[in-house]
Amino acid sequence: MKKIEHYRPAFIEFTTESNEVPKFLGEKKFESSDEAHKFINEHFVASSTKFQAERKMDQYEIDKIREEYQEELEEILPQYKGELKEAERILAEAKASKNAAQEAVNACLNKIQTLSIEAQEGVTEMNLDQAFTYEFVYNGKRFYYTIMDKKIQLCGVRDIPMYEADDLISSSERNAKSFEQMKEVVNG
């Protein structure tokens, strides 16, 4: 899929779900990103990190993908099919031409199938700014939160490999206390 230059949906919704930590940190929408940074620093041990999360596409992005595969289906595929038919007619003297056309058709069909699946799933990756994205260690996992739209949102979860687990125990203990306090506030 071609990325839409300089486009950001009005509402960002990440695909990450976890029953271990809240989807959002804090009880309200923050007034500024500085407020959100302050909140994280006061309650958690977390480091700023670069992270690529998956988010749901909005209707505009899905429509753009459909336009792209529609163009492939209606304009480019028929052209390659025509080339394939011509290559088969003169196969005896143009075997190499037939193989090239067949590969072009297969590549086009694969692209159409890939774009169609991508549009149906409605999910794309989003590179998050390191200055607004944090990594928390908790319960044997790394939880990634980012400050987006004046909220601190859960955007990723990764298991911690065994060889790193011992080094991260102290951070995990402080974060466990803060996450438990957050659960008590949210679940009341």
FIRO-565396 format. One record per residue (C-alpha): residue in three letters; x, y, z. Coordinates in steps of 0.25 Angstrom, whole numbers, padded with zeros to 4 digits, always signed. Layout:
<pts>
ALAXYZ
...
</pts>
This chain:
<pts>
MET+0000+0000+0000
LYS+0005+0014-0003
LYS+0005+0022+0010
ILE-0003+0035+0009
GLU+0007+0046+0011
HIS+0005+0056+0022
TYR-0009+0049+0026
ARG-0013+0046+0041
PRO-0027+0042+0044
ALA-0035+0050+0054
PHE-0036+0039+0064
ILE-0025+0029+0066
GLU-0029+0015+0071
PHE-0017+0005+0074
THR-0020-0010+0072
THR-0013-0014+0085
GLU-0021-0020+0096
SER-0017-0025+0110
ASN-0024-0030+0122
GLU-0012-0027+0130
VAL-0011-0012+0129
PRO-0021-0001+0126
LYS-0023+0004+0112
PHE-0021+0018+0116
LEU-0013+0024+0128
GLY-0018+0035+0136
GLU-0033+0038+0140
LYS-0035+0049+0129
LYS-0030+0055+0116
PHE-0017+0063+0119
GLU-0017+0078+0115
SER-0003+0076+0109
SER+0008+0066+0106
ASP+0016+0072+0117
GLU+0005+0069+0127
ALA+0005+0054+0122
HIS+0020+0053+0122
LYS+0020+0059+0137
PHE+0009+0048+0140
ILE+0018+0037+0135
ASN+0030+0042+0142
GLU+0023+0043+0155
HIS+0016+0030+0155
PHE+0025+0020+0147
VAL+0039+0016+0144
ALA+0039+0017+0129
SER+0049+0021+0118
SER+0045+0028+0105
THR+0046+0019+0093
LYS+0044+0018+0078
PHE+0033+0008+0075
GLN+0024+0004+0063
ALA+0010+0001+0067
GLU-0002-0004+0059
ARG-0014+0005+0058
LYS-0027+0004+0052
MET-0029+0011+0038
ASP-0040+0021+0037
GLN-0050+0020+0025
TYR-0042+0030+0017
GLU-0030+0021+0017
ILE-0038+0008+0014
ASP-0044+0016+0002
LYS-0031+0020-0003
ILE-0026+0005-0003
ARG-0038+0001-0010
GLU-0036+0011-0021
GLU-0022+0006-0022
TYR-0026-0009-0024
GLN-0038-0005-0033
GLU-0028+0002-0042
GLU-0019-0010-0042
LEU-0032-0019-0045
GLU-0038-0010-0056
GLU-0026-0004-0063
ILE-0013-0012-0060
LEU-0017-0026-0059
PRO-0025-0026-0073
GLN-0012-0021-0079
TYR-0004-0032-0074
LYS-0014-0042-0078
GLY-0014-0037-0092
GLU+0001-0038-0092
LEU+0000-0052-0087
LYS-0010-0056-0098
GLU-0001-0050-0109
ALA+0011-0057-0103
GLU+0004-0071-0103
ARG+0000-0069-0118
ILE+0015-0067-0122
LEU+0020-0077-0111
ALA+0029-0084-0121
GLU+0038-0072-0124
ALA+0035-0064-0111
LYS+0036-0073-0099
ALA+0044-0063-0091
SER+0033-0052-0094
LYS+0022-0062-0089
ASN+0029-0065-0076
ALA+0031-0050-0073
ALA+0016-0047-0075
GLN+0012-0058-0066
GLU+0021-0053-0055
ALA+0015-0039-0057
VAL+0001-0045-0056
ASN+0004-0053-0043
ALA+0011-0041-0037
CYS-0001-0032-0040
LEU-0011-0043-0035
ASN-0002-0044-0022
LYS-0003-0029-0020
ILE-0018-0028-0022
GLN-0020-0040-0012
THR-0010-0033-0002
LEU-0017-0020-0003
SER-0031-0026-0002
ILE-0027-0033+0011
GLU-0020-0020+0016
ALA-0033-0013+0013
GLN-0042-0023+0020
GLU-0033-0024+0032
GLY-0033-0009+0033
VAL-0020-0008+0041
THR-0007-0001+0038
GLU+0006+0001+0046
MET+0009+0015+0051
ASN+0023+0020+0055
LEU+0022+0026+0069
ASP+0031+0038+0073
GLN+0041+0034+0083
ALA+0039+0047+0091
PHE+0024+0043+0094
THR+0025+0028+0095
TYR+0029+0020+0108
GLU+0033+0006+0111
PHE+0028+0000+0124
VAL+0033-0013+0130
TYR+0022-0020+0138
ASN+0018-0035+0140
GLY+0029-0041+0131
LYS+0025-0032+0119
ARG+0028-0019+0113
PHE+0016-0010+0111
TYR+0017+0002+0102
TYR+0009+0015+0104
THR+0009+0027+0095
ILE+0004+0041+0098
MET-0006+0043+0087
ASP-0018+0053+0086
LYS-0015+0058+0100
LYS-0017+0044+0106
ILE-0006+0033+0110
GLN-0011+0021+0102
LEU-0006+0006+0102
CYS+0000+0003+0088
GLY+0008-0009+0090
VAL+0011-0021+0098
ARG+0024-0030+0097
ASP+0029-0042+0105
ILE+0042-0040+0112
PRO+0052-0050+0108
MET+0058-0059+0120
TYR+0072-0053+0119
GLU+0067-0039+0121
ALA+0057-0042+0132
ASP+0067-0041+0144
ASP+0072-0027+0140
LEU+0058-0021+0140
ILE+0052-0026+0153
SER+0053-0013+0161
SER+0046-0005+0150
SER+0035-0015+0150
GLU+0032-0015+0165
ARG+0030+0000+0164
ASN+0022-0001+0152
ALA+0013-0012+0158
LYS+0010-0003+0170
SER+0006+0009+0161
PHE-0002+0000+0151
GLU-0010-0006+0163
GLN-0013+0008+0168
MET-0018+0011+0154
LYS-0027-0001+0154
GLU-0033+0003+0167
VAL-0036+0017+0162
VAL-0042+0012+0149
ASN-0050+0000+0155
GLY-0053+0008+0168
</pts>
